[in-house]
Amino acid sequence: MNLDSIILRPLTRDEFNVAVDWAAAEGWNPGLHDADVFWQTDPDGYLGAEYEGELVATGSIVSYGRAFGFMGFFIVREDLRGRGIGAKLWHHRRDTLRGRLDADAAIGMDGVFDMQEWYGRGGFEFSHRNLRMEGVGQTCTPDPGIVGLDEVPFDELARYDRNCFGCDRTEFLRRWIEIPNASAIGLMVGKKLQGYGVMRECREGFKIGPLFADNPDIAQSLFAALSDRADGQAISLDAPERNAGAMALAERHGMREVFGCARMYHGKPPATDWDRTFGITTFELG
């Protein structure tokens, strides 16, 4: 294969659907409506490699208002792996995303463990492991403080999310909490929001993410309420291993590790509040 004949270019909307299908084939179990939300968040944030007129690799370079970038959806078509296509696209994505961000902004990624050393040579530093924990929804009696996020002033929700995630992602958040057939809930103590969680339907079962809470007890209440809404069905939570409360929550609910990624950063990481992060939003967009 002549790598000089590889064309690196933006994906079309239909090609992004192909990327999501490839992710499903890899076992990543995307949400049924992830593609729409991801694309609308940053239509310029998805690149592909073309060879002889065919799409052969994909990857995202999503920018959150130039303050933080995230790389995901890195997939090379299975029959063409090991030929240098991925390396060419990956370096192009990193450099292109760097140009879409402010000079002091970081790039984050959740990379498979086998590639961690390779990503390190590309300037990314390891932060921690995010582990996909899988279990089954269980019936519970929800905490009386649980409310739908439609009852929470959006400005308050956006502020809470920004303080946990580490940067503003308002436009993504607006769409994420309105995913069809999703459960988007918060826990109010008085008039103060002290945590929120979203659970969306996936090709198999449901995923909870994000799960942000002021403390483990609030995280437990939110998780239990979401679990109740998926009673008897598969649920998963992508928990940061650095948060002991998140790992204890997963263990308490009989969840088991089925997959994991290394969270890595190029540049100084954003001010993510990992003590309040009991479940990240997605492996694809951070």
C-alpha positions in Angstrom: 0.0 0.0 0.0 1.3 3.5 -0.9 0.5 5.7 2.1 1.0 8.8 -0.1 -2.3 7.9 -1.8 -4.3 8.0 1.4 -6.6 11.0 1.5 -7.3 12.5 4.9 -10.5 14.6 5.0 -13.6 15.4 7.0 -16.3 12.8 7.2 -19.8 13.4 5.8 -22.8 12.8 8.0 -23.5 9.4 6.4 -19.9 8.4 6.8 -20.1 9.2 10.5 -22.9 6.7 10.7 -20.4 4.2 9.3 -17.9 5.1 12.1 -20.6 4.4 14.7 -21.4 1.0 13.0 -17.7 0.2 13.1 -17.6 1.1 16.8 -20.5 -1.2 17.4 -18.7 -4.0 15.6 -15.7 -3.4 17.9 -18.0 -4.1 20.9 -18.2 -0.5 22.1 -22.0 -0.6 22.2 -22.9 3.0 21.1 -26.1 4.6 22.2 -29.0 4.5 19.8 -28.9 8.3 19.4 -25.3 9.0 20.0 -24.5 9.8 16.4 -27.0 12.7 16.2 -25.8 14.3 19.5 -22.1 13.8 18.7 -22.4 15.2 15.2 -24.4 18.2 16.3 -21.9 19.0 19.0 -19.1 19.6 16.4 -19.9 18.7 12.8 -16.2 19.6 11.9 -14.9 17.2 14.5 -14.8 14.0 12.6 -12.1 12.9 10.1 -11.5 9.9 7.9 -8.9 8.3 5.7 -9.9 7.4 2.2 -8.1 4.9 0.0 -9.0 4.1 -3.6 -12.4 5.8 -3.1 -13.3 3.9 0.1 -13.4 5.0 3.7 -10.7 3.0 5.6 -10.3 4.7 9.0 -12.1 7.2 11.2 -11.5 9.4 14.2 -12.9 12.4 16.1 -11.3 15.7 17.0 -14.1 17.4 18.9 -13.5 20.9 20.3 -15.4 22.3 23.3 -15.2 26.0 22.5 -11.5 25.9 21.9 -11.0 25.3 25.7 -10.6 21.5 25.5 -10.4 18.9 22.8 -11.1 15.2 22.8 -10.0 12.4 20.4 -12.1 9.3 20.0 -13.7 7.0 17.4 -10.2 5.9 16.3 -10.9 2.8 14.1 -9.1 1.4 11.1 -11.1 -1.0 8.9 -10.2 -4.5 10.2 -8.8 -5.9 6.9 -6.4 -3.0 6.5 -4.8 -2.8 10.0 -1.1 -2.9 10.5 -0.3 -1.0 7.3 0.4 2.5 8.7 -3.0 4.0 7.9 -3.9 4.5 11.6 -0.6 6.2 12.5 -1.0 8.6 9.6 -4.6 9.5 10.5 -3.8 9.7 14.2 -1.0 12.2 13.9 -3.1 14.2 11.5 -6.0 14.3 14.0 -3.7 15.3 16.9 -2.1 18.1 14.9 -5.4 19.3 13.4 -7.2 19.4 16.8 -4.2 21.3 18.3 -4.9 24.0 15.7 -8.6 24.1 16.6 -7.8 24.9 20.3 -6.4 27.7 22.3 -2.7 27.5 22.9 -3.0 26.4 26.5 -5.9 23.9 26.0 -5.5 20.2 26.6 -6.5 17.3 24.4 -7.9 14.3 26.2 -8.5 10.7 25.0 -9.5 7.3 26.3 -7.2 4.9 24.6 -7.2 1.1 24.8 -4.6 -0.2 27.1 -2.6 -2.0 24.4 -1.9 1.4 22.7 -1.0 3.3 25.8 2.7 3.3 25.2 2.3 4.3 21.5 0.0 7.2 22.5 2.7 8.2 25.0 5.2 8.6 22.2 2.8 10.9 20.6 2.9 13.3 23.6 0.0 12.0 25.7 0.5 11.4 29.4 -1.4 8.8 31.4 -3.8 10.1 34.1 -5.8 7.0 35.2 -8.0 4.1 34.0 -11.7 4.4 33.2 -13.3 1.0 33.6 -16.5 -0.2 32.0 -18.5 -1.9 34.8 -21.5 -3.9 33.7 -24.4 -5.2 35.7 -28.2 -5.6 35.7 -30.8 -3.0 36.6 -32.5 -3.6 40.0 -35.8 -2.4 41.5 -35.4 0.2 44.2 -37.4 2.9 46.0 -36.1 6.2 44.6 -34.8 9.0 46.9 -37.6 11.6 47.3 -35.1 14.3 46.3 -34.8 12.8 42.7 -36.3 15.0 40.0 -36.2 15.1 36.3 -33.6 17.5 34.8 -36.5 19.3 33.1 -37.3 20.6 36.6 -33.8 22.0 37.2 -32.9 25.4 35.8 -30.6 24.8 32.9 -28.1 27.5 33.9 -27.7 25.7 37.3 -27.3 22.3 35.5 -24.7 23.8 33.1 -22.8 25.3 36.0 -22.7 22.0 37.9 -21.6 20.1 34.8 -18.9 22.7 34.1 -17.5 22.4 37.6 -17.4 18.6 37.3 -16.3 18.1 33.7 -13.7 20.9 33.8 -14.9 23.1 30.9 -18.1 24.4 29.3 -19.9 22.1 27.0 -23.4 23.7 27.1 -24.5 22.8 23.6 -23.6 19.2 24.0 -25.4 19.1 27.4 -28.6 20.6 26.0 -28.8 17.7 23.5 -27.5 15.0 25.8 -30.3 15.4 28.4 -33.0 15.3 25.7 -32.0 12.1 24.1 -35.1 10.1 23.1 -36.1 7.5 25.7 -33.3 8.5 28.0 -33.6 9.1 31.8 -32.0 12.4 32.9 -32.3 13.0 36.6 -30.9 15.2 39.3 -30.9 15.1 43.1 -32.0 18.3 44.8 -31.3 19.1 48.5 -33.5 22.1 49.1 -33.1 24.2 46.0 -29.5 23.1 45.4 -28.5 20.6 42.8 -26.1 18.1 44.3 -25.7 15.6 41.5 -27.1 14.4 38.2 -27.1 11.4 35.9 -28.2 10.4 32.5 -29.0 6.9 31.3 -29.5 6.2 27.6 -30.6 3.2 25.5 -27.8 1.5 23.6 -27.7 -1.3 21.0 -27.5 -3.6 24.0 -29.0 -2.5 27.3 -28.4 0.9 28.8 -25.4 3.1 29.7 -25.2 5.5 32.6 -23.1 8.6 31.9 -22.3 11.0 33.2 -22.9 10.3 36.9 -21.8 13.4 38.8 -22.5 13.8 42.5 -21.2 15.7 45.5 -20.6 12.6 47.5 -20.9 8.8 47.4 -24.4 8.8 49.1 -25.8 11.1 46.4 -24.2 9.0 43.7 -25.8 5.9 45.2 -29.2 7.5 45.2 -28.9 8.6 41.5 -27.5 5.3 40.4 -30.3 3.4 42.2 -33.0 5.5 40.6 -31.5 4.9 37.2 -31.0 1.2 37.8 -34.7 1.0 38.8 -35.7 2.4 35.4 -33.8 -0.5 33.7 -34.9 -3.2 36.0 -33.8 -6.6 34.8 -31.8 -5.2 31.8 -28.1 -4.8 31.2 -26.6 -1.5 32.4 -23.1 -0.2 32.3 -21.1 2.6 34.0 -17.7 3.9 32.8 -16.2 4.5 36.2 -12.9 6.3 36.9 -10.7 4.0 38.9 -9.1 7.0 40.7 -12.5 7.6 42.4 -12.7 5.0 45.2 -16.4 5.8 45.7 -17.2 5.0 42.1 -15.5 1.6 42.3 -17.3 0.9 45.6 -20.6 1.8 44.0 -20.1 -0.6 41.1 -19.0 -3.4 43.5 -22.1 -2.8 45.7 -24.4 -3.3 42.7 -22.7 -6.5 41.6 -21.1 -5.0 38.5 -18.0 -6.5 36.8 -15.3 -5.0 34.7 -15.7 -5.8 31.0 -13.6 -3.2 29.3 -11.4 -0.3 30.0 -9.4 2.6 28.6 -6.4 4.7 29.7 -7.4 8.4 30.2 -4.5 10.4 28.7 -3.9 14.1 28.1 -1.8 16.1 25.7 -1.1 19.3 27.6 -2.2 20.3 31.1 -5.5 18.5 32.0 -8.6 20.5 32.5 -9.9 21.0 36.1 -12.1 17.9 36.1 -13.5 17.2 39.6 -12.7 13.4 39.8 -14.0 13.2 43.3 -17.5 14.1 42.0 -17.1 12.0 38.8 -18.6 8.6 39.5 -19.2 7.8 35.8 -17.7 9.6 32.8 -20.1 10.7 30.0 -18.6 8.7 27.1 -15.3 7.1 25.9 -15.8 8.9 22.6 -16.3 12.6 23.7 -15.0 12.6 27.3 
